[in-house]
């Protein structure tokens, strides 16, 4: 009789282990089933989400599928409009700020150009430019082949807002315009 028990115990133990192993495999299969993919955010939706985290507002009336117009209320006062554009052709995303003024009627263009060049040397990201309509702007580009994480987005956005705030009044004074927004 002892021999029977001695032979039966390993068989029962083996059956128990096989049963536990089978249940564990079924549980793993249920967990391993792929979830349906999350819908990919559009450029505008992704930028809007990032802007909300920064505390900016979105001007829906001026925004489009590949362009988001945002307004940032600077803690030091004033409002800064930053336009974010996805250029699919160049694989670039551009941040633009205008409202510095226009060179059309400026009598001291050379002095203003020198100021903008020296400002470009001093700032950490982006550059001032004069467009074909003689408007002064500030821009920054980065490649859209890699997604921009929230920390990098905030760094670019807030740095640009700070540069615009710090340089706007001086540029407007050079143009003979009143300081302010």
Secondary structure, 3 states (H helix, E strand, C coil): CHHHHHHHHHHHHHHHHHHHHHHHHHHHHHHHCCCCCCCCCCHHHHHHHHHHHHCCEECCCCCECCEEEEEEECCCCCEEEEEEEEECCCCEEEEEECCCCECCCCCCHHHHHHHHHHHHHHCCCCEEEECCCCEEEEEEEEECCCCCCHHHHHHHHHHHHHHHHHHHHHHHHHCCCCCCC
